[in-house]
Amino acid sequence: MFFFIPTAYPIDKIKEIKPTKSVLSSPATSLSHRLAITFTDRKILKSSIPLIISPVRQEEFIRQLLSVNPQIKHLA
């Protein structure tokens, strides 16, 4: 059994969101509906690798992020 530890990330530091088919190990449970989130500061993830997630309601998730930080580059 796997457990995911909830982690908060600063929305104001998100640089870009784009769809990805990456198979990197991550909290993304889906293999086909994944998003790669890149931050403006590499210290947030302690890596240059993007955060890979698979939100259930992907478009709603993206709209919410953009409502908080309209500077996020969204690549569809």
N, CA, C and O of each residue as an XYZ file, in Angstrom:
304
protein
N       0.844     -1.173      0.000
C       0.000      0.000      0.000
C       0.892      1.240      0.000
O       1.903      1.285      0.702
N       0.516      2.240     -0.786
C       1.283      3.470     -0.891
C       0.521      4.606     -0.226
O      -0.708      4.660     -0.277
N       1.250      5.491      0.384
C       0.654      6.675      0.994
C       1.326      7.906      0.417
O       2.545      7.937      0.247
N       0.533      8.912      0.121
C       1.073     10.166     -0.378
C       1.006     11.199      0.721
O      -0.031     11.364      1.363
N       2.088     11.883      0.938
C       2.141     12.925      1.949
C       1.762     14.243      1.289
O       2.444     14.692      0.367
N       0.681     14.867      1.750
C       0.295     16.158      1.154
C       1.420     17.187      1.310
O       2.014     17.326      2.379
N       1.689     17.888      0.236
C       2.729     18.905      0.243
C       2.179     20.171     -0.389
O       1.493     20.105     -1.409
N       2.464     21.307      0.194
C       2.014     22.595     -0.350
C       3.148     23.215     -1.162
O       4.309     23.196     -0.754
N       2.786     23.762     -2.314
C       3.750     24.438     -3.171
C       3.263     25.862     -3.414
O       2.057     26.085     -3.520
N       4.170     26.824     -3.504
C       3.760     28.223     -3.704
C       3.266     28.484     -5.128
O       4.034     28.391     -6.085
N       1.995     28.806     -5.257
C       1.402     29.059     -6.569
C       2.060     30.262     -7.234
O       2.191     30.307     -8.457
N       2.471     31.228     -6.434
C       3.098     32.420     -7.020
C       4.477     32.127     -7.611
O       5.044     32.982     -8.290
N       5.017     30.954     -7.371
C       6.324     30.564     -7.918
C       6.207     29.601     -9.094
O       7.220     29.124     -9.605
N       4.964     29.307     -9.535
C       4.794     28.425    -10.693
C       5.105     29.215    -11.957
O       4.579     30.308    -12.168
N       5.947     28.658    -12.774
C       6.370     29.307    -14.024
C       5.559     28.787    -15.210
O       5.136     29.561    -16.069
N       5.343     27.460    -15.252
C       4.731     26.863    -16.438
C       3.999     25.576    -16.073
O       4.422     24.825    -15.194
N       2.885     25.340    -16.777
C       2.141     24.082    -16.656
C       1.966     23.544    -18.067
O       1.552     24.267    -18.973
N       2.287     22.260    -18.244
C       2.073     21.670    -19.566
C       1.760     20.182    -19.433
O       2.203     19.527    -18.489
N       0.992     19.656    -20.388
C       0.718     18.214    -20.380
C       2.012     17.445    -20.603
O       2.922     17.926    -21.279
N       2.088     16.254    -20.033
C       3.277     15.424    -20.212
C       2.891     13.957    -20.224
O       1.872     13.563    -19.657
N       3.695     13.176    -20.859
C       3.532     11.713    -20.872
C       4.683     11.067    -20.100
O       4.915      9.862    -20.205
N       5.391     11.874    -19.334
C       6.545     11.401    -18.578
C       6.150     10.252    -17.654
O       5.073     10.259    -17.058
N       7.030      9.274    -17.549
C       6.788      8.139    -16.651
C       7.623      8.257    -15.376
O       7.817      7.281    -14.651
N       8.108      9.460    -15.121
C       8.865      9.681    -13.887
C       8.030      9.297    -12.678
O       6.820      9.520    -12.653
N       8.666      8.731    -11.696
C       7.974      8.411    -10.458
C       7.551      9.710     -9.801
O       8.360     10.616     -9.599
N       6.289      9.787     -9.475
C       5.756     11.022     -8.920
C       4.398     10.753     -8.293
O       3.892      9.633     -8.364
N       3.795     11.785     -7.672
C       2.467     11.582     -7.099
C       1.366     11.507     -8.146
O       0.188     11.470     -7.790
N       1.711     11.483     -9.410
C       0.714     11.384    -10.474
C       0.262      9.937    -10.599
O       1.060      9.060    -10.931
N      -1.006      9.685    -10.335
C      -1.510      8.315    -10.385
C      -1.896      7.898    -11.792
O      -1.899      6.705    -12.095
N      -2.214      8.826    -12.642
C      -2.584      8.534    -14.015
C      -1.330      8.473    -14.879
O      -0.354      9.176    -14.621
N      -1.364      7.632    -15.902
C      -0.234      7.578    -16.828
C      -0.486      8.408    -18.076
O       0.443      8.700    -18.829
N      -1.749      8.793    -18.302
C      -2.053      9.510    -19.530
C      -2.492     10.961    -19.330
O      -2.404     11.746    -20.274
N      -2.951     11.340    -18.168
C      -3.433     12.704    -17.928
C      -2.567     13.388    -16.876
O      -3.022     13.695    -15.774
N      -1.341     13.613    -17.233
C      -0.382     14.206    -16.299
C      -0.052     15.631    -16.689
O      -0.099     16.004    -17.861
N       0.285     16.419    -15.680
C       0.747     17.786    -15.892
C       2.141     17.918    -15.311
O       2.431     17.385    -14.240
N       2.999     18.628    -16.018
C       4.336     18.956    -15.519
C       4.298     20.414    -15.082
O       3.954     21.300    -15.864
N       4.652     20.649    -13.836
C       4.661     22.003    -13.287
C       6.101     22.402    -13.021
O       6.823     21.736    -12.279
N       6.503     23.502    -13.643
C       7.854     24.034    -13.473
C       7.766     25.281    -12.602
O       6.863     26.102    -12.769
N       8.697     25.417    -11.685
C       8.726     26.566    -10.776
C       9.823     27.552    -11.177
O      10.792     27.185    -11.840
N       9.654     28.797    -10.767
C      10.642     29.837    -11.070
C      11.910     29.670    -10.246
O      12.970     30.168    -10.627
N      11.808     28.979     -9.132
C      12.937     28.809     -8.216
C      13.217     27.319     -8.040
O      12.362     26.590     -7.537
N      14.381     26.861     -8.440
C      14.737     25.439     -8.332
C      14.801     24.950     -6.887
O      14.745     23.745     -6.638
N      14.916     25.855     -5.954
C      15.007     25.463     -4.542
C      13.697     24.869     -4.027
O      13.695     24.147     -3.030
N      12.593     25.164     -4.693
C      11.290     24.671     -4.238
C      11.254     23.147     -4.277
O      10.805     22.518     -3.319
N      11.715     22.551     -5.360
C      11.741     21.086     -5.471
C      13.134     20.514     -5.224
O      13.323     19.298     -5.210
N      14.103     21.402     -5.030
C      15.499     21.005     -4.865
C      15.988     20.225     -6.092
O      16.815     19.319     -5.989
N      15.442     20.611     -7.266
C      15.777     19.928     -8.512
C      15.296     20.762     -9.687
O      14.450     21.642     -9.524
N      15.827     20.491    -10.856
C      15.342     21.166    -12.059
C      14.251     20.337    -12.740
O      13.668     20.776    -13.732
N      13.976     19.151    -12.217
C      12.928     18.285    -12.753
C      11.566     18.850    -12.340
O      11.383     19.220    -11.180
N      10.613     18.920    -13.268
C       9.302     19.473    -12.905
C       8.514     18.538    -11.991
O       8.786     17.340    -11.915
N       7.548     19.105    -11.313
C       6.614     18.347    -10.495
C       5.587     17.735    -11.444
O       4.982     18.451    -12.243
N       5.384     16.421    -11.367
C       4.425     15.737    -12.227
C       3.230     15.336    -11.371
O       3.377     14.637    -10.367
N       2.029     15.791    -11.784
C       0.816     15.468    -11.042
C      -0.291     15.066    -12.019
O      -0.179     15.283    -13.225
N      -1.355     14.480    -11.481
C      -2.511     14.129    -12.316
C      -3.794     14.501    -11.571
O      -4.435     13.638    -10.971
N      -4.170     15.778    -11.607
C      -5.394     16.194    -10.927
C      -6.628     15.565    -11.579
O      -6.666     15.378    -12.795
N      -7.625     15.243    -10.769
C      -8.840     14.601    -11.264
C      -9.566     15.500    -12.260
O      -9.935     15.053    -13.346
N      -9.770     16.751    -11.900
C     -10.440     17.716    -12.781
C      -9.382     18.693    -13.291
O      -9.245     19.807    -12.785
N      -8.645     18.253    -14.294
C      -7.458     18.957    -14.774
C      -7.733     20.396    -15.209
O      -7.015     21.305    -14.791
N      -8.748     20.624    -16.031
C      -9.026     21.983    -16.513
C      -9.432     22.910    -15.373
O      -9.018     24.069    -15.338
N     -10.231     22.411    -14.449
C     -10.627     23.206    -13.287
C      -9.409     23.541    -12.431
O      -9.280     24.659    -11.932
N      -8.529     22.576    -12.266
C      -7.296     22.780    -11.511
C      -6.455     23.898    -12.131
O      -5.964     24.785    -11.432
N      -6.299     23.838    -13.451
C      -5.502     24.856    -14.154
C      -6.158     26.232    -14.031
O      -5.472     27.227    -13.797
N      -7.484     26.291    -14.189
C      -8.194     27.581    -14.047
C      -7.989     28.178    -12.657
O      -7.791     29.385    -12.518
N      -8.036     27.334    -11.635
C      -7.833     27.815    -10.264
C      -6.425     28.381    -10.086
O      -6.248     29.442     -9.487
N      -5.431     27.674    -10.607
C      -4.050     28.165    -10.496
C      -3.901     29.503    -11.218
O      -3.285     30.430    -10.693
N      -4.466     29.599    -12.425
C      -4.363     30.839    -13.198
C      -5.120     31.989    -12.547
O      -4.747     33.148    -12.725
N      -6.176     31.689    -11.798
C      -6.909     32.755    -11.105
C      -6.070     33.346     -9.972
O      -6.227     34.515     -9.621
N      -5.188     32.540     -9.408
C      -4.301     33.012     -8.338
C      -3.049     33.655     -8.925
O      -2.577     34.678     -8.429
N      -2.510     33.043     -9.993
C      -1.285     33.541    -10.606
C      -1.453     33.557    -12.133
O      -1.128     32.575    -12.801
N      -1.965     34.679    -12.692
C      -2.181     34.756    -14.141
C      -0.874     34.785    -14.954
O      -0.921     34.726    -16.183
N       0.263     34.871    -14.303
C       1.550     34.893    -14.996
C       2.018     33.499    -15.397
O       3.008     33.366    -16.117
N       1.321     32.456    -14.944
C       1.712     31.080    -15.289
C       1.530     30.876    -16.783
O       0.483     31.197    -17.344
N       2.565     30.336    -17.420
C       2.494     29.997    -18.843
C       1.821     28.630    -18.940
O       2.317     27.648    -18.387
N       0.687     28.569    -19.647
C      -0.048     27.311    -19.796
C       0.092     26.820    -21.216
O      -0.421     27.437    -22.149
N       0.781     25.716    -21.382
C       0.974     25.129    -22.702
C       0.050     23.928    -22.841
O       0.211     22.930    -22.138
N      -0.899     24.023    -23.730
C      -1.884     22.943    -23.898
C      -1.395     21.830    -24.780
O      -2.118     20.860    -25.007
